[in-house]
Amino acid sequence: MSAEAQLATPLATADWDGGTLPYRIGHKKLGMWLFIVSDALTFTALLMGYSYMRTSSDQWPTPFEFYPSIIFSSVMTLCLLSSSLTMVMAVQASAKGKKGAVRAATCIGTIRSDVFRINRTAYVPRLYRRHLPGCGCIQGQAHVP
């Protein structure tokens, strides 16, 4: 064994002596980060492909108008995210043993998720009455469930 190899060997084994965390991170956390990165790359590729197809096509259907489509979608997203936030607050209050805060956060979250469901059921029939991209239907002739 050369002198350089003898010097390199102790340095390499000094960092990790065969324990469970060779990279100083747990295997579950590393797996979750790998999943998040691969998921982000997958959706980035899908969105880039969609953007390329949309910009290169001359006959792409016109998108929905800003009002009411984008406004209603934004309101529904806000209701859904805020109801999830109040559920997280309820879990934290439950861990601290605060029953009143758990009830309040659960009720508020339930009300917000109900607003999401009401908006969705009011919005979906309006969506199907329009011409949807790719459905081949004429305005007003789509099936309303």
N, CA and C of each residue as an Amber inpcrd file, in Angstrom:
protein
   435
   0.8470000  -1.1710000   0.0000000   0.0000000   0.0000000   0.0000000
   0.8950000   1.2370000   0.0000000   0.6080000   2.1950000  -0.8510000
   1.4290000   3.3920000  -0.9470000   1.1780000   4.3190000   0.2360000
   2.0250000   5.2850000   0.3880000   1.9050000   6.2440000   1.4960000
   0.6660000   7.1060000   1.3310000   0.3120000   7.4290000   0.0900000
  -0.8800000   8.2480000  -0.1500000  -2.1490000   7.4850000   0.2170000
  -2.1850000   6.2050000  -0.0790000  -3.3560000   5.3940000   0.2440000
  -3.4970000   5.2200000   1.7500000  -2.3780000   5.1150000   2.4550000
  -2.4370000   4.9670000   3.9060000  -2.9470000   6.2430000   4.5580000
  -2.6120000   7.3940000   3.9990000  -3.0930000   8.6660000   4.5420000
  -4.5710000   8.8740000   4.2370000  -5.0400000   8.4200000   3.0880000
  -6.4260000   8.6360000   2.6890000  -7.3830000   7.7220000   3.4320000
  -6.9570000   6.5180000   3.7820000  -7.8360000   5.5480000   4.4210000
  -8.3470000   5.9980000   5.7850000  -7.5210000   6.4980000   6.7130000
  -8.0520000   6.9200000   8.0130000  -9.0190000   8.0890000   7.9000000
  -8.8000000   8.9740000   6.9470000  -9.7010000  10.1140000   6.8040000
 -11.0810000   9.6690000   6.3310000 -11.1280000   8.7010000   5.4430000
 -12.4050000   8.2390000   4.9110000 -13.1970000   7.4840000   5.9690000
 -12.5430000   6.6940000   6.7990000 -13.2680000   5.9190000   7.8070000
 -13.5470000   6.7250000   9.0620000 -12.8810000   7.8440000   9.2430000
 -13.1170000   8.6470000  10.4460000 -14.4810000   9.3140000  10.4080000
 -14.9790000   9.6470000   9.2080000 -16.2900000  10.2970000   9.1180000
 -17.4250000   9.3510000   9.4620000 -17.3000000   8.1000000   9.0690000
 -18.4040000   7.1700000   9.2720000 -17.8580000   5.8440000   9.7490000
 -18.2210000   5.4650000  10.9290000 -17.7310000   4.2320000  11.5240000
 -18.7490000   3.1060000  11.4440000 -19.5870000   3.1150000  10.4280000
 -20.5470000   2.0320000  10.2530000 -21.8550000   2.2610000  10.9830000
 -22.1370000   3.4950000  11.3690000 -23.3890000   3.7990000  12.0530000
 -24.5560000   3.8100000  11.0880000 -25.7090000   4.2410000  11.5520000
 -26.9140000   4.2050000  10.7290000 -27.0990000   5.4400000   9.8610000
 -26.3320000   6.5020000  10.0920000 -26.5260000   7.7350000   9.3450000
 -25.2350000   8.1470000   8.6320000 -24.9130000   7.5350000   7.4930000
 -23.6520000   7.8750000   6.8260000 -23.6270000   9.2960000   6.2820000
 -24.7690000   9.8520000   5.9540000 -24.8130000  11.2110000   5.4120000
 -25.3010000  12.2150000   6.4430000 -25.3340000  11.8330000   7.6910000
 -25.8120000  12.6550000   8.8100000 -27.2560000  13.1080000   8.5940000
 -28.0210000  12.2720000   7.9560000 -29.4520000  12.5280000   7.7500000
 -30.1520000  11.1790000   7.7870000 -31.3280000  11.1460000   8.3680000
 -32.0700000   9.8940000   8.4620000 -32.5180000   9.3850000   7.1050000
 -32.6690000   8.0670000   6.9920000 -33.0580000   7.4970000   5.6950000
 -34.4790000   7.8940000   5.3110000 -35.3510000   8.1140000   6.2850000
 -36.7160000   8.5390000   5.9570000 -36.7200000   9.9670000   5.4230000
 -35.9360000  10.8320000   6.0520000 -35.8660000  12.2180000   5.5960000
 -35.2230000  12.3050000   4.2140000 -34.1700000  11.5320000   3.9980000
 -33.5290000  11.5060000   2.6890000 -34.4930000  11.0060000   1.6200000
 -35.2510000   9.9610000   1.9460000 -36.2350000   9.4430000   0.9930000
 -37.3160000  10.4580000   0.6730000 -37.7630000  11.2040000   1.6880000
 -38.7900000  12.2220000   1.4490000 -38.2420000  13.3390000   0.5690000
 -37.0160000  13.7650000   0.8110000 -36.4270000  14.8080000  -0.0220000
 -36.2290000  14.3210000  -1.4630000 -35.8220000  13.0710000  -1.6250000
 -35.6920000  12.5280000  -2.9790000 -37.0440000  12.4790000  -3.6890000
 -38.0940000  12.1240000  -2.9480000 -39.4350000  12.1150000  -3.5370000
 -39.8620000  13.5220000  -3.9420000 -39.6280000  14.5090000  -3.0640000
 -40.0350000  15.8880000  -3.3580000 -39.2980000  16.4100000  -4.5910000
 -38.0080000  16.1440000  -4.6650000 -37.2260000  16.6120000  -5.8130000
 -37.6940000  15.9230000  -7.0970000 -37.9120000  14.6060000  -7.0490000
 -38.3570000  13.9070000  -8.2580000 -39.7620000  14.3510000  -8.6700000
 -40.6260000  14.6120000  -7.6910000 -41.9660000  15.1050000  -7.9870000
 -41.9020000  16.4850000  -8.6360000 -41.0580000  17.3610000  -8.0970000
 -40.9080000  18.6940000  -8.6780000 -40.3720000  18.6190000 -10.1070000
 -39.4120000  17.7510000 -10.3410000 -38.8680000  17.6210000 -11.6970000
 -39.8980000  17.0490000 -12.6700000 -40.6930000  16.0930000 -12.2010000
 -41.7270000  15.5110000 -13.0550000 -42.7580000  16.5600000 -13.4590000
 -43.2650000  17.3150000 -12.4790000 -44.2730000  18.3180000 -12.8040000
 -43.6910000  19.4700000 -13.6030000 -42.4310000  19.7920000 -13.3870000
 -41.7860000  20.8120000 -14.2130000 -41.7290000  20.3550000 -15.6630000
 -41.3770000  19.0960000 -15.8830000 -41.3350000  18.5690000 -17.2510000
 -42.7240000  18.5730000 -17.8790000 -43.7500000  18.1970000 -17.1160000
 -45.1090000  18.2080000 -17.6590000 -45.5670000  19.6210000 -18.0110000
 -45.3000000  20.5780000 -17.1160000 -45.7190000  21.9550000 -17.3890000
 -44.9370000  22.5630000 -18.5480000 -43.6680000  22.2390000 -18.6540000
 -42.8830000  22.7440000 -19.7830000 -43.3870000  22.1440000 -21.0960000
 -43.7100000  20.8490000 -21.0960000 -44.2730000  20.2310000 -22.2900000
 -45.6060000  20.8490000 -22.6780000 -46.4590000  21.0950000 -21.6870000
 -47.7430000  21.7460000 -21.9450000 -47.5280000  23.1500000 -22.5080000
 -46.6090000  23.9060000 -21.9090000 -46.3460000  25.2630000 -22.3830000
 -45.8310000  25.2530000 -23.8140000 -44.9470000  24.3120000 -24.1210000
 -44.4270000  24.2200000 -25.4780000 -45.5380000  23.8940000 -26.4700000
 -46.3830000  22.9170000 -26.1210000 -47.4750000  22.5510000 -27.0240000
 -48.4430000  23.7110000 -27.2270000 -48.7150000  24.4270000 -26.1510000
 -49.6770000  25.5280000 -26.2340000 -49.1390000  26.6730000 -27.0810000
 -47.8800000  27.0240000 -26.8940000 -47.3300000  28.1440000 -27.6550000
 -47.0330000  27.7750000 -29.1020000 -46.7810000  26.4990000 -29.3920000
 -46.4760000  26.1150000 -30.7680000 -47.7280000  25.8130000 -31.5890000
 -48.8830000  25.7120000 -30.9590000 -50.1120000  25.3970000 -31.6830000
 -50.8240000  26.6760000 -32.1200000 -51.2670000  26.6800000 -33.3680000
 -52.0200000  27.8300000 -33.8690000 -53.5060000  27.7390000 -33.5310000
 -54.0060000  26.5460000 -33.2550000 -55.4340000  26.3630000 -33.0380000
 -55.7660000  25.9870000 -31.5960000 -54.9870000  26.4640000 -30.6580000
 -55.2700000  26.1560000 -29.2580000 -56.4950000  26.9530000 -28.8220000
 -57.4390000  26.3290000 -28.0900000 -58.6440000  27.0550000 -27.6600000
 -58.2930000  28.2140000 -26.7290000 -59.1300000  29.2070000 -26.7540000
 -58.9050000  30.3510000 -25.8730000 -59.1620000  29.9340000 -24.4210000
 -58.3910000  30.4520000 -23.4930000 -58.5900000  30.0720000 -22.0870000
 -59.8360000  30.7420000 -21.5130000 -60.1480000  30.3600000 -20.2950000
 -61.2870000  30.9670000 -19.6170000 -61.0060000  32.4330000 -19.3320000
 -62.0780000  33.1790000 -19.1910000 -61.9310000  34.5830000 -18.8540000
 -61.4960000  34.7030000 -17.3910000 -60.9320000  35.8610000 -17.0510000
 -60.4810000  36.0790000 -15.6860000 -61.6500000  36.0320000 -14.7090000
 -62.7560000  36.6880000 -15.0800000 -63.9540000  36.6340000 -14.2540000
 -65.0100000  35.8950000 -15.0370000 -65.6480000  34.9350000 -14.5050000
 -65.6860000  34.4280000 -13.1400000 -64.7530000  33.2490000 -12.8950000
 -64.1630000  32.6820000 -13.9350000 -63.4320000  31.4190000 -13.7920000
 -62.2700000  31.5080000 -12.8190000 -61.3710000  32.4260000 -13.0390000
 -60.1700000  32.5240000 -12.2120000 -60.5370000  32.9930000 -10.8050000
 -61.4780000  33.9010000 -10.6890000 -61.8880000  34.4000000  -9.3670000
 -62.4790000  33.2660000  -8.5350000 -63.4000000  32.4960000  -9.1030000
 -64.0070000  31.3900000  -8.3490000 -62.9750000  30.3260000  -7.9830000
 -62.0690000  30.0280000  -8.8970000 -61.0280000  29.0450000  -8.5980000
 -60.1190000  29.5290000  -7.4770000 -59.8060000  30.8100000  -7.4790000
 -58.9620000  31.3670000  -6.4170000 -59.6650000  31.3290000  -5.0700000
 -60.9500000  31.6350000  -5.0550000 -61.7140000  31.5900000  -3.8020000
 -61.7910000  30.1620000  -3.2820000 -62.0110000  29.2050000  -4.1710000
 -62.0810000  27.8010000  -3.7350000 -60.7320000  27.3250000  -3.1980000
 -59.6510000  27.7150000  -3.8480000 -58.3190000  27.3300000  -3.3610000
 -58.0440000  27.9420000  -1.9980000 -58.4010000  29.2020000  -1.8110000
 -58.2040000  29.8610000  -0.5200000 -59.0100000  29.1760000   0.5790000
 -60.2580000  28.8270000   0.2880000 -61.0870000  28.1240000   1.2800000
 -60.5020000  26.7650000   1.6340000 -60.0390000  26.0380000   0.6440000
 -59.4800000  24.7100000   0.8900000 -58.1930000  24.7870000   1.7010000
 -57.3000000  25.6990000   1.3380000 -56.0440000  25.8250000   2.0750000
 -56.2660000  26.3370000   3.4950000 -57.1800000  27.2840000   3.6590000
 -57.4180000  27.8070000   5.0060000 -58.1110000  26.7690000   5.8870000
 -58.9370000  25.9090000   5.3190000 -59.5430000  24.8540000   6.1350000
 -58.4870000  23.8460000   6.5660000 -57.5090000  23.5840000   5.7260000
 -56.4120000  22.7010000   6.1200000 -55.5730000  23.3440000   7.2190000
 -55.3610000  24.6410000   7.1360000 -54.5980000  25.3490000   8.1570000
 -55.2950000  25.2870000   9.5110000 -56.6050000  25.4520000   9.5170000
 -57.3160000  25.3920000  10.7920000 -57.3020000  23.9730000  11.3580000
 -57.2530000  22.9610000  10.5020000 -57.1210000  21.5920000  11.0170000
 -55.7480000  21.3730000  11.6510000 -54.7190000  21.9550000  11.0880000
 -53.3860000  21.8760000  11.6910000 -53.3900000  22.5850000  13.0450000
 -54.0640000  23.7270000  13.1080000 -54.1740000  24.4440000  14.3820000
 -54.9260000  23.6060000  15.4110000 -55.9370000  22.8680000  14.9720000
 -56.6900000  22.0060000  15.8880000 -55.8160000  20.8760000  16.4140000
 -54.9750000  20.3030000  15.5690000 -54.0810000  19.2300000  16.0170000
 -53.0670000  19.7690000  17.0220000 -52.5360000  20.9520000  16.7670000
 -51.5870000  21.5480000  17.7110000 -52.2540000  21.8560000  19.0470000
 -53.4810000  22.3700000  18.9990000 -54.2020000  22.6560000  20.2410000
 -54.5240000  21.3660000  20.9840000 -54.8120000  20.3180000  20.2520000
 -55.0900000  19.0280000  20.8840000 -53.8500000  18.4780000  21.5810000
 -52.6900000  18.6710000  20.9760000 -51.4510000  18.2090000  21.5940000
 -51.1580000  18.9490000  22.8950000 -51.6270000  20.1950000  22.9780000
 -51.4370000  20.9860000  24.1930000 -52.5570000  20.7850000  25.1990000
 -53.5970000  20.0420000  24.8150000 -54.7140000  19.7640000  25.7200000
 -55.7390000  20.8750000  25.8280000 -55.8300000  21.7520000  24.8460000
 -56.7850000  22.8640000  24.8620000 -58.0480000  22.4470000  24.1040000
 -59.0490000  21.9720000  24.8510000 -60.2640000  21.4480000  24.2150000
 -61.0690000  22.5340000  23.5130000 -61.1550000  23.7170000  24.1040000
 -61.9190000  24.8040000  23.4890000 -61.3260000  25.2360000  22.1590000
 -60.0050000  25.3300000  22.1130000 -59.3380000  25.7230000  20.8670000
 -59.4910000  24.6460000  19.8030000 -59.5140000  23.3740000  20.2420000
 -59.7210000  22.2760000  19.2890000 -61.1040000  22.3760000  18.6690000
 -62.1050000  22.5960000  19.5120000 -63.4820000  22.7220000  18.9870000
 -63.6150000  23.9030000  18.0430000 -63.0560000  25.0460000  18.4330000
 -63.1680000  26.2490000  17.6070000 -62.4780000  26.0530000  16.2560000
 -61.2570000  25.5280000  16.2740000 -60.5290000  25.3450000  15.0200000
 -61.2040000  24.2980000  14.1430000 -61.7400000  23.2470000  14.7470000
 -62.4320000  22.2190000  13.9670000 -63.6960000  22.7810000  13.3280000
 -64.4530000  23.5680000  14.0760000 -65.6750000  24.1690000  13.5180000
 -65.3500000  25.1430000  12.3950000 -64.3330000  25.9690000  12.5990000
 -63.9580000  26.9270000  11.5520000 -63.4660000  26.1850000  10.3020000
 -62.6670000  25.1540000  10.4970000 -62.1960000  24.3710000   9.3570000
 -63.3230000  23.6870000   8.6180000 -64.2960000  23.1840000   9.3650000
 -65.4490000  22.5330000   8.7390000 -66.2630000  23.5390000   7.9340000
 -66.4550000  24.7210000   8.4850000 -67.2160000  25.7610000   7.7690000
 -66.4780000  26.1610000   6.4870000 -65.1680000  26.3140000   6.5870000
 -64.4060000  26.7070000   5.3950000 -64.4170000  25.6070000   4.3380000
 -64.3450000  24.3660000   4.7490000 -64.4080000  23.2910000   3.7520000
 -65.8110000  23.1810000   3.1600000 -66.8460000  23.5060000   3.9450000
 -68.2020000  23.5400000   3.3960000 -68.3440000  24.6500000   2.3690000
 -67.7190000  25.7990000   2.6120000 -67.7440000  26.8850000   1.6250000
 -67.0740000  26.4130000   0.3350000 -65.9960000  25.6580000   0.4590000
 -65.3360000  25.1000000  -0.7170000 -66.2840000  24.1870000  -1.4860000
 -66.9760000  23.2930000  -0.7680000 -67.9010000  22.3770000  -1.4440000
 -69.0720000  23.1110000  -2.0800000 -69.5950000  24.1340000  -1.4160000
 -70.7150000  24.8980000  -1.9740000 -70.2660000  25.6300000  -3.2300000
 -69.0930000  26.2760000  -3.1870000 -68.5810000  26.9620000  -4.3750000
 -68.3570000  25.9920000  -5.5150000 -67.8350000  24.8140000  -5.1880000
 -67.5650000  23.8180000  -6.2280000 -68.8580000  23.3630000  -6.8850000
 -69.8780000  23.0680000  -6.0920000 -71.1340000  22.5930000  -6.6850000
 -71.8550000  23.6990000  -7.4370000 -71.6270000  24.9630000  -7.0670000
 -72.2470000  26.0530000  -7.8120000 -71.4640000  26.3700000  -9.0780000
 -70.1690000  26.0680000  -9.0800000 -69.3090000  26.4540000 -10.1890000
 -69.2430000  25.4060000 -11.2910000 -69.2750000  24.1380000 -10.9330000
 -69.0980000  23.0660000 -11.9120000 -70.1800000  23.0920000 -12.9980000
 -71.4640000  23.2430000 -12.6750000 -72.4540000  23.3200000 -13.7720000
 -72.2080000  24.4840000 -14.7170000 -71.7420000  25.6230000 -14.1990000
 -71.4250000  26.7390000 -15.0830000 -70.2620000  26.3950000 -16.0030000
 -69.3260000  25.6370000 -15.4840000 -68.1750000  25.2440000 -16.2750000
 -68.5940000  24.3510000 -17.4420000 -69.5170000  23.4340000 -17.1930000
 -69.9330000  22.5100000 -18.2460000 -70.8580000  23.1650000 -19.2610000
 -71.3870000  24.3260000 -18.9800000 -72.2330000  25.0160000 -19.9530000
 -71.4060000  25.7580000 -20.9870000 -70.1180000  25.8520000 -20.7860000
 -69.2320000  26.5420000 -21.7200000 -68.5580000  25.5340000 -22.6360000
 -67.8650000  26.0560000 -23.5890000 -67.0670000  25.1950000 -24.4580000
 -65.7720000  24.8640000 -23.7240000 -65.5550000  23.5940000 -23.4570000
 -64.3450000  23.1700000 -22.7780000 -63.2870000  22.7980000 -23.8090000
 -62.0350000  23.1710000 -23.5860000 -60.9840000  22.8080000 -24.5370000
 -60.8700000  21.2900000 -24.6700000 -60.9540000  20.8120000 -25.9000000
 -60.7550000  19.4010000 -26.1540000 -61.9930000  18.5370000 -26.0360000
 -63.1440000  19.0850000 -25.6440000 -64.3160000  18.2170000 -25.4680000
 -65.1360000  18.1060000 -26.7520000 -64.9200000  19.0030000 -27.7100000
 -65.6250000  18.9220000 -28.9750000 -67.1000000  19.2780000 -28.8790000
 -67.5280000  19.9190000 -27.8070000 -68.9400000  20.2570000 -27.6480000
 -69.1720000  21.7180000 -28.0220000 -70.4030000  22.0170000 -28.3430000
 -70.7930000  23.3910000 -28.6550000 -71.3310000  24.0180000 -27.3690000
 -71.1340000  25.3150000 -27.2390000 -71.5280000  25.9950000 -26.0070000
 -72.9920000  25.7260000 -25.6910000 -73.2460000  25.2960000 -24.4480000
 -74.6090000  25.0490000 -23.9910000 -75.0840000  23.6310000 -24.2120000
 -74.3140000  22.7950000 -24.9320000 -74.7760000  21.4390000 -25.2110000
 -74.0640000  20.3600000 -24.4030000 -73.1980000  20.7440000 -23.5080000
 -72.4900000  19.7470000 -22.6990000 -73.4380000  19.1670000 -21.6610000
 -73.1680000  17.9400000 -21.2790000 -73.9780000  17.2700000 -20.2650000
 -73.6550000  17.8400000 -18.8940000 -74.6700000  18.2650000 -18.1600000
 -74.4880000  18.7720000 -16.7900000 -74.8290000  17.6470000 -15.8330000
 -73.8550000  17.2120000 -15.0280000 -74.1380000  16.0840000 -14.1080000
 -75.0800000  16.4770000 -12.9930000
